Amino acid sequence: MSEQIEYVELRFVDILGRMKAMIVPCNPADTLDELRKDPVLSEGTSLDGSSVAGLSMVEASDLRLVPDSDSLIELPYSLQRTAAVMCSVSEKEGREGKESIYPLDSRGALHSVCERLLSGKMSLKAKIEPEFHFITQDGELFDSSGYADTYPQNPGADILLEIATAIRDMGMKPLMIHHEVGEAQQEIEISHADIRQMADFILTFKNLARTVAASRDIDVSFMPKPFEGAAGNGLHCHLQLWDGAENLFGNQNDDHLSDTARAFIAGLLEHAPALTAIANPTINSYKRLVPHHEAPVYITWGFRNRTVLVRVPLFQDREKAAIELRSPDATSNPYLLFSAILAAGMDGVNRELQPPEPRSEDIFHLTDDERETFGIKMLPSSLREALIHLERDEVIRDGIGSRLIDAFIRIKHDEWREYVNYAVTGWEWSKYHSF
């Protein structure tokens, strides 16, 4: 077996956020720096887009993968030394065969949204809190441990550390690693990065978590609600808007939020119904978004309040100022998710929107009349309802691109019809089989 890198996995994403890849040979390389000089990283490779969900139709399917060398990594689990690189998708058009960004490529869409909405040295950074479950090969919970339990009460502690080490080797910065509230539920908090890089990180993280778990003969589930009555899995996103070395969400003189941060929050709240279709894109997502499980249901915000949609964590200086969007889950396509977040938030900033008064109460324990008095509305309660809001939201549609949004909506409407009209669930069987 060669001791050099001889293959590169050209990775891309389908419209649902699932990682795909084409493997190509490269000139033998000892290091990633040496590999970066290989023509394969500038040439990329061809792709049949008609075989990938949401990319193209069979009559116009000749696409090309364009590697982003800044995302180059070496895979820690391959028997043969193999590198991997994230790619955008392009199409050839015109007589000269000039390549252009493909409008149905969600990774390319995120980069385009950032270029359009963030001027100069501005960047939106995200810290994420992915939650997931360890599952046995029989589909059962791996352990019965609880919040912050450690070994031996938490038998998966060493697997969790192995995942954390693997992602750190891939350039991510794990901040906090622990067992979550639910049985067999885990969390690894990953430090702030530009949303373009963080979207790549999310795909790499999910891939590595499953790979490490598989080497221990268990599985990982990021399903939002994998078990009835148990804690669900979210993907909380802590956001900061920077202009060079200045955090625009912090107030210059104290530990309060800036007007920019409040306007960004207002934009998120205004577009929350449409954003939900992208942040929570599966049938199962809406079984997590129910009261009393620390998942948001109501469109409001507050300081340190875990019952609101947008939470402002405690901070003591301007550089640490952040806002936390608590609704997303890891079944979302991270490129579409961050594109929609940026479009919604910057709409608030550009229009200088003002958010409603922050709420400090437990929103779940307010009466319907109290919520109506405060003007607090609910998030969509189903995928179909969220998709209707997304269809009508011109800001998110214009931000991401109509072709991409329409393709996403079409696929998700098909998913909804399949569930409603064809799927027979265990609940239905137990409820109706004896009628």
C-alpha positions as CSV (number, residue, x, y, z in Angstrom):
1,M,0.0,0.0,0.0
2,S,1.3,3.4,-1.0
3,E,2.4,5.8,1.8
4,Q,1.5,8.8,-0.4
5,I,-1.8,10.4,-1.2
6,E,-2.9,9.0,-4.6
7,Y,-6.7,9.8,-4.6
8,V,-8.9,12.8,-4.0
9,E,-12.6,12.6,-3.1
10,L,-14.3,15.5,-4.9
11,R,-17.3,16.2,-2.6
12,F,-20.5,18.1,-3.3
13,V,-24.0,18.3,-1.9
14,D,-27.4,17.5,-3.3
15,I,-30.4,19.8,-2.7
16,L,-31.3,17.9,0.4
17,G,-27.9,18.5,2.0
18,R,-26.6,15.0,1.6
19,M,-22.9,14.6,0.9
20,K,-21.9,13.0,-2.5
21,A,-18.5,12.4,-4.0
22,M,-16.5,11.4,-7.1
23,I,-13.1,10.0,-6.5
24,V,-10.3,10.8,-8.9
25,P,-6.6,9.8,-9.0
26,C,-3.9,12.4,-8.4
27,N,-0.1,12.6,-8.7
28,P,1.3,10.9,-5.6
29,A,1.8,13.5,-2.9
30,D,3.4,13.4,0.5
31,T,1.5,16.4,1.9
32,L,-1.7,18.4,1.3
33,D,0.5,21.4,0.3
34,E,2.1,19.3,-2.4
35,L,-1.3,18.1,-3.5
36,R,-2.7,21.6,-3.9
37,K,-0.3,22.0,-6.9
38,D,-1.9,19.1,-8.7
39,P,-3.9,20.0,-11.8
40,V,-6.8,17.9,-10.6
41,L,-7.6,20.6,-8.0
42,S,-8.0,23.1,-10.8
43,E,-9.6,20.9,-13.4
44,G,-12.1,19.1,-11.2
45,T,-14.2,16.4,-13.0
46,S,-17.5,15.9,-14.8
47,L,-20.8,15.0,-13.2
48,D,-24.1,13.5,-14.3
49,G,-26.4,16.0,-12.6
50,S,-29.6,14.0,-13.5
51,S,-28.5,11.3,-11.0
52,V,-28.4,13.8,-8.1
53,A,-31.5,15.0,-6.3
54,G,-32.4,18.5,-7.3
55,L,-29.5,19.2,-9.6
56,S,-30.7,18.8,-13.2
57,M,-32.9,16.9,-15.7
58,V,-31.6,14.1,-17.8
59,E,-31.8,16.2,-21.0
60,A,-29.4,18.8,-19.5
61,S,-27.2,16.9,-17.1
62,D,-23.6,17.6,-18.1
63,L,-22.1,19.4,-15.1
64,R,-18.7,19.9,-13.6
65,L,-17.3,19.8,-10.1
66,V,-15.0,22.7,-9.2
67,P,-12.8,22.0,-6.2
68,D,-12.3,24.6,-3.5
69,S,-8.7,24.0,-2.5
70,D,-9.1,25.9,0.8
71,S,-11.3,23.0,2.0
72,L,-8.7,20.3,1.2
73,I,-8.3,17.7,4.0
74,E,-6.9,14.2,4.4
75,L,-9.4,11.5,5.4
76,P,-8.4,9.9,8.7
77,Y,-10.3,6.6,8.2
78,S,-9.2,5.5,4.7
79,L,-7.0,2.5,4.3
80,Q,-5.5,4.0,1.2
81,R,-4.2,7.6,1.9
82,T,-7.0,9.7,0.4
83,A,-7.7,13.5,0.4
84,A,-11.1,15.2,0.1
85,V,-12.1,18.6,-1.1
86,M,-15.5,20.4,-1.2
87,C,-16.7,21.4,-4.7
88,S,-19.1,23.8,-6.2
89,V,-21.0,22.8,-9.3
90,S,-20.7,24.6,-12.6
91,E,-22.1,24.2,-16.1
92,K,-20.5,24.9,-19.5
93,E,-22.3,27.4,-21.6
94,G,-21.5,29.6,-24.7
95,R,-19.4,28.8,-27.7
96,E,-16.2,29.1,-25.8
97,G,-17.4,26.6,-23.1
98,K,-17.0,29.1,-20.4
99,E,-17.9,27.7,-16.9
100,S,-20.5,29.5,-14.8
101,I,-22.0,29.0,-11.4
102,Y,-24.8,26.5,-11.6
103,P,-28.1,28.0,-10.2
104,L,-29.2,24.7,-8.6
105,D,-26.0,24.2,-6.6
106,S,-26.7,25.2,-3.0
107,R,-23.0,25.6,-2.1
108,G,-22.5,28.0,-5.0
109,A,-25.7,29.8,-3.9
110,L,-24.3,30.4,-0.4
111,H,-21.1,31.9,-1.8
112,S,-23.2,34.1,-4.1
113,V,-25.5,35.3,-1.3
114,C,-22.4,36.2,0.8
115,E,-20.9,38.2,-2.1
116,R,-24.1,40.1,-2.7
117,L,-25.2,40.9,0.8
118,L,-21.9,41.3,2.7
119,S,-19.8,44.2,1.5
120,G,-16.1,44.9,2.0
121,K,-14.6,42.8,4.9
122,M,-18.0,41.8,6.3
123,S,-18.7,38.2,7.3
124,L,-21.4,36.3,9.1
125,K,-19.9,33.8,11.5
126,A,-21.6,30.8,13.2
127,K,-21.0,28.6,16.1
128,I,-23.0,25.4,16.0
129,E,-24.4,22.9,18.6
130,P,-25.2,19.7,16.7
131,E,-27.1,17.1,18.8
132,F,-27.3,13.5,17.9
133,H,-27.9,10.0,19.2
134,F,-25.7,6.9,19.5
135,I,-27.8,4.0,18.2
136,T,-27.0,0.2,18.4
137,Q,-27.0,-2.0,15.4
138,D,-30.5,-3.1,16.4
139,G,-31.8,0.4,16.4
140,E,-31.9,0.8,20.2
141,L,-30.5,3.6,22.4
142,F,-26.9,3.0,23.1
143,D,-27.1,4.1,26.7
144,S,-29.4,5.4,29.4
145,S,-27.2,8.2,30.6
146,G,-28.2,11.8,31.3
147,Y,-26.9,15.3,31.0
148,A,-23.2,15.7,31.5
149,D,-22.7,12.1,32.6
150,T,-19.2,10.8,32.1
151,Y,-17.5,7.4,32.0
152,P,-18.4,4.8,33.2
153,Q,-22.0,6.2,33.5
154,N,-21.7,7.3,29.9
155,P,-20.2,4.3,28.0
156,G,-20.0,6.3,24.8
157,A,-17.6,8.9,26.3
158,D,-14.5,7.6,24.5
159,I,-16.4,7.4,21.1
160,L,-17.4,11.0,21.6
161,L,-13.8,12.0,22.3
162,E,-12.7,10.1,19.2
163,I,-15.1,12.1,17.1
164,A,-14.0,15.4,18.6
165,T,-10.3,14.5,17.9
166,A,-11.2,13.6,14.3
167,I,-13.0,16.9,13.6
168,R,-10.2,18.9,15.3
169,D,-7.7,17.2,12.9
170,M,-10.0,18.4,10.1
171,G,-9.6,22.1,11.1
172,M,-12.7,22.5,13.4
173,K,-12.5,23.7,16.9
174,P,-14.6,21.7,19.3
175,L,-15.5,23.8,22.4
176,M,-17.6,21.6,24.5
177,I,-18.1,17.8,24.4
178,H,-20.8,16.2,26.5
179,H,-23.7,13.8,26.9
180,E,-27.0,15.7,26.4
181,V,-30.3,15.5,28.3
182,G,-31.8,12.6,26.4
183,E,-30.7,9.0,26.7
184,A,-27.8,8.2,24.3
185,Q,-28.0,11.9,23.2
186,Q,-24.7,13.6,22.6
187,E,-23.4,17.1,21.6
188,I,-20.2,18.6,20.4
189,E,-20.1,22.4,20.2
190,I,-18.0,23.7,17.3
191,S,-16.5,27.2,17.5
192,H,-17.3,30.1,15.3
193,A,-16.3,30.1,11.6
194,D,-17.4,32.0,8.5
195,I,-20.8,30.5,7.4
196,R,-19.3,29.3,4.1
197,Q,-16.7,27.3,6.0
198,M,-19.1,26.2,8.7
199,A,-21.5,24.8,6.1
200,D,-18.6,22.6,4.8
201,F,-17.8,21.7,8.4
202,I,-21.3,20.5,9.1
203,L,-21.2,18.0,6.3
204,T,-17.7,16.8,7.3
205,F,-18.8,16.6,10.9
206,K,-21.8,14.4,10.2
207,N,-19.7,12.2,7.9
208,L,-16.9,11.8,10.5
209,A,-19.3,11.1,13.4
210,R,-21.0,8.3,11.5
211,T,-17.6,6.9,10.3
212,V,-16.1,6.8,13.8
213,A,-19.3,5.3,15.3
214,A,-19.4,2.6,12.6
215,S,-15.8,1.6,13.5
216,R,-17.3,0.9,17.0
217,D,-20.2,-1.1,15.6
218,I,-22.8,1.6,16.4
219,D,-24.7,4.2,14.4
220,V,-25.3,7.9,14.7
221,S,-28.7,9.6,14.1
222,F,-29.2,13.3,13.6
223,M,-32.9,12.7,13.2
224,P,-34.8,15.6,14.9
225,K,-37.1,13.3,16.8
226,P,-35.8,9.8,16.7
227,F,-37.8,8.4,19.6
228,E,-41.3,9.3,20.7
229,G,-41.5,11.3,24.0
230,A,-37.7,11.8,24.1
231,A,-35.5,14.8,23.6
232,G,-35.1,15.9,20.0
233,N,-31.9,16.8,18.1
234,G,-31.3,20.4,17.2
235,L,-28.6,22.4,15.4
236,H,-28.5,25.7,17.4
237,C,-26.7,28.4,15.5
238,H,-24.9,31.2,17.3
239,L,-24.4,34.1,14.9
240,Q,-22.1,37.1,14.8
241,L,-21.8,39.7,12.1
242,W,-18.3,41.0,11.7
243,D,-16.7,43.9,9.7
244,G,-13.1,43.1,9.7
245,A,-12.0,42.9,13.4
246,E,-15.3,44.5,14.6
247,N,-18.2,42.5,15.9
248,L,-21.2,44.5,14.7
249,F,-23.6,42.8,17.1
250,G,-21.8,44.3,20.1
251,N,-22.4,47.8,21.6
252,Q,-19.4,50.0,21.7
253,N,-19.9,51.2,25.2
254,D,-21.5,48.4,27.2
255,D,-22.6,44.7,27.2
256,H,-25.8,45.4,25.3
257,L,-26.7,44.4,21.8
258,S,-26.1,46.9,19.0
259,D,-28.9,48.3,16.8
260,T,-27.5,46.2,14.0
261,A,-28.0,43.0,16.1
262,R,-31.6,44.0,16.9
263,A,-32.3,44.7,13.3
264,F,-30.8,41.3,12.3
265,I,-33.1,39.7,14.9
266,A,-36.1,41.5,13.6
267,G,-35.3,40.2,10.1
268,L,-35.1,36.6,11.4
269,L,-38.4,37.0,13.2
270,E,-40.2,38.5,10.2
271,H,-39.0,35.7,7.9
272,A,-39.2,32.9,10.5
273,P,-42.2,31.1,8.9
274,A,-40.4,30.7,5.5
275,L,-37.0,30.1,7.1
276,T,-38.6,27.2,9.0
277,A,-39.1,25.2,5.7
278,I,-35.3,25.3,5.2
279,A,-34.2,25.0,8.8
280,N,-36.6,22.2,9.5
281,P,-37.1,20.4,6.2
282,T,-38.4,17.0,7.1
283,I,-41.7,15.5,8.2
284,N,-40.0,14.4,11.4
285,S,-38.7,18.0,12.1
286,Y,-42.1,19.1,13.3
287,K,-42.3,16.4,16.0
288,R,-39.3,18.2,17.6
289,L,-40.9,21.7,17.4
290,V,-43.4,21.1,20.2
291,P,-43.7,22.8,23.6
292,H,-41.8,21.9,26.7
293,H,-38.8,20.1,25.1
294,E,-36.5,23.2,24.8
295,A,-37.3,23.5,21.1
296,P,-38.8,26.8,19.9
297,V,-42.5,27.0,18.9
298,Y,-43.2,30.7,19.2
299,I,-41.7,33.5,17.1
300,T,-40.1,35.8,19.6
301,W,-36.8,36.6,21.2
302,G,-35.2,37.3,24.6
303,F,-32.1,37.4,26.7
304,R,-30.9,34.0,28.1
305,N,-34.5,32.7,27.6
306,R,-34.4,29.1,26.2
307,T,-38.1,29.1,25.4
308,V,-37.8,31.7,22.6
309,L,-36.9,31.3,18.9
310,V,-33.9,33.8,19.0
311,R,-32.0,33.8,22.3
312,V,-29.3,36.2,23.3
313,P,-26.7,34.3,25.4
314,L,-24.9,36.1,28.3
315,F,-21.9,38.1,27.1
316,Q,-19.7,40.6,28.9
317,D,-17.8,42.3,26.1
318,R,-18.4,43.4,22.5
319,E,-16.4,40.7,20.8
320,K,-18.5,38.0,22.5
321,A,-21.9,39.4,21.5
322,A,-24.0,36.8,19.6
323,I,-27.5,35.8,18.9
324,E,-28.7,32.2,18.9
325,L,-31.3,30.8,16.4
326,R,-32.7,27.7,18.1
327,S,-35.0,26.2,15.5
328,P,-32.7,24.5,13.0
329,D,-32.0,20.8,12.9
330,A,-29.2,18.8,11.2
331,T,-31.5,17.4,8.5
332,S,-31.3,20.9,6.9
333,N,-29.0,21.6,3.9
334,P,-26.4,23.8,5.7
335,Y,-25.8,25.9,2.6
336,L,-29.5,26.7,2.1
337,L,-29.8,27.2,5.9
338,F,-27.1,29.9,6.1
339,S,-28.2,31.5,2.9
340,A,-31.7,31.9,4.3
341,I,-30.4,33.1,7.6
342,L,-28.2,35.7,6.0
343,A,-31.0,36.9,3.6
344,A,-33.5,37.2,6.4
345,G,-31.1,38.9,8.9
346,M,-29.7,41.4,6.4
347,D,-33.2,42.3,5.2
348,G,-33.8,43.4,8.8
349,V,-30.5,45.4,8.8
350,N,-31.0,47.0,5.5
351,R,-34.5,48.1,6.3
352,E,-33.6,49.0,9.9
353,L,-36.4,46.9,11.3
354,Q,-37.1,46.9,15.0
355,P,-37.9,43.7,16.9
356,P,-40.7,43.5,19.4
357,E,-40.0,43.7,23.1
358,P,-37.8,40.8,24.3
359,R,-39.6,38.2,26.4
360,S,-38.3,37.0,29.7
361,E,-41.2,34.7,30.6
362,D,-41.5,31.0,29.9
363,I,-43.4,31.4,26.6
364,F,-44.9,27.9,26.9
365,H,-46.7,28.8,30.1
366,L,-48.3,32.0,28.8
367,T,-52.0,31.7,27.9
368,D,-53.2,32.0,24.4
369,D,-54.7,35.4,25.3
370,E,-51.4,36.6,26.8
371,R,-49.5,35.5,23.6
372,E,-52.0,37.3,21.5
373,T,-51.6,40.5,23.6
374,F,-47.9,40.3,23.2
375,G,-48.2,39.7,19.4
376,I,-46.4,36.3,19.6
377,K,-47.2,34.0,16.7
378,M,-46.4,30.4,16.2
379,L,-43.9,28.7,13.9
380,P,-45.5,26.5,11.2
381,S,-46.6,23.2,12.7
382,S,-46.0,21.1,9.6
383,L,-43.7,20.9,6.6
384,R,-46.6,21.7,4.2
385,E,-47.4,24.9,6.1
386,A,-43.8,26.0,6.2
387,L,-43.4,25.4,2.4
388,I,-46.4,27.6,1.7
389,H,-44.7,30.4,3.6
390,L,-41.4,29.8,1.7
391,E,-43.2,30.0,-1.6
392,R,-44.5,33.5,-0.7
393,D,-41.3,34.9,0.9
394,E,-39.7,37.1,-1.8
395,V,-36.7,38.1,0.3
396,I,-35.5,34.5,0.8
397,R,-36.5,33.6,-2.8
398,D,-34.5,36.5,-4.2
399,G,-31.6,35.8,-1.9
400,I,-31.1,32.2,-2.7
401,G,-32.5,32.2,-6.3
402,S,-36.0,31.2,-7.6
403,R,-34.8,28.1,-9.5
404,L,-33.2,26.6,-6.4
405,I,-36.1,27.5,-4.1
406,D,-38.6,26.1,-6.6
407,A,-36.7,22.9,-7.0
408,F,-36.4,22.5,-3.2
409,I,-40.2,23.2,-2.7
410,R,-41.1,20.8,-5.4
411,I,-39.1,17.9,-3.9
412,K,-40.4,18.7,-0.4
413,H,-44.0,18.9,-1.6
414,D,-43.5,15.4,-3.1
415,E,-42.1,14.2,0.2
416,W,-45.2,15.6,2.0
417,R,-47.6,13.9,-0.4
418,E,-45.7,10.6,-0.1
419,Y,-46.1,10.8,3.7
420,V,-49.7,11.8,3.8
421,N,-51.1,9.7,1.0
422,Y,-48.9,6.5,1.0
423,A,-47.0,6.0,4.3
424,V,-48.6,3.8,6.9
425,T,-47.1,4.5,10.3
426,G,-46.9,2.4,13.4
427,W,-49.2,5.0,15.1
428,E,-51.8,4.5,12.4
429,W,-51.6,0.7,12.8
430,S,-52.0,0.8,16.6
431,K,-54.8,3.4,16.4
432,Y,-56.9,1.9,13.6
433,H,-56.2,-1.7,12.9
434,S,-59.0,-3.0,15.2
435,F,-61.7,-0.7,13.9
